[in-house]
Amino acid sequence: MNFTNTQNCIMYSLPSDFPHEPPENYTYEVHHYKPNILSIWCCNHSQFVYNDGNVAKSIWGFYNIKKRKYHAPINSKRVGETVALDRTSAYSAMPLLKLALDTDDTPASDAILSSSSKQGTMTLIQNASSKTEFSEFCAQRDARNTIQLNITKYCFMICDALRQNFIDYSIRSHERSLLEEPGSKYHIACIEDLKSGNCGYEFIVETGRKYHKIIMVNNQRSVHAFVDRKTGEMYKAASFKQPAKGVRFNLNIIKEREFVLKNCDWSGGYLYRNAHYTG
């Protein structure tokens, strides 16, 4: 594994068997995460409003140097299960979703059986449009997979934005306390810890049959929001198992997605109907 030291930050090269080329306007970054574990990041160089035009990074996955295995991410801080490379994409190591239509027993095409009275045999006549129909089916299936993969990626981006929002909120809270208690070692230490990225909250994605759950984890677990795996529709949580009625946002709509990434807060206030979004 090769690496270079740039501005005191060790940057590793991609593993030699990494199969993907970065999509247009994307690059990859590889960093040391834990002993024998590298984190692989997908960097989008398109400019977005929510981060003031800076490079938008999302975790692609993790690589175990010792075992030479790739792992899907639970979030940017947690390593998930091992994953086969042929089930990953250029955007994420999260396995591509297998749709109900992708079963092995689906007939490849229609056929018409006709009999020949002269020869007394059956002849298989292929439907002239079967190839076209199959191509269209494959294209539609790939498009659905891409949409669902992007929705998963947006959920991870929201998790990172929510965690950063909690850190910023906590820093401001300790700074206000310092005005009342100047020189407090406790608040100064907390601020330094938060600025280094350490906080007591994590946001993770758990996937069910219909929804991705964005879950807030500290001493206990609570559902922050539900996101429909197929449509990208985002809901406020009514309970741990059920979303509230009424779609709040659609993550497939750029304007709404950018609003969520810029305005999401760890307490979930932006998900209420009277929030200041005017789409």
Buried (B, 14 or more C-beta within 10 A) or exposed (E): EEEEEEEEEEBBEBBEEBEBEBEEEBEBBBEBBEEEBBBBBBBBEEEBEBBEEEBBBBBBBBBBBEEEBBBBBBBBBEBBEEBEEEBBBBBBBBBBBEEEEEEEEEEEEEEEEEEEEEEEEEEEEEEEEBEEEEEEBEEEEEEBBEBBBBBBBBBBBBBBBBBBBBBEBBBEEBEEBBEEEEEEEEBBEBBEBBEEEEBEBBBBBEBEEEBBBBBBBEEEEEBBBBBBBEBBBBBBBEEEEEBBEEBBBBBBEEEBBBBBBBBBBBEBEBBEEEBEBEE
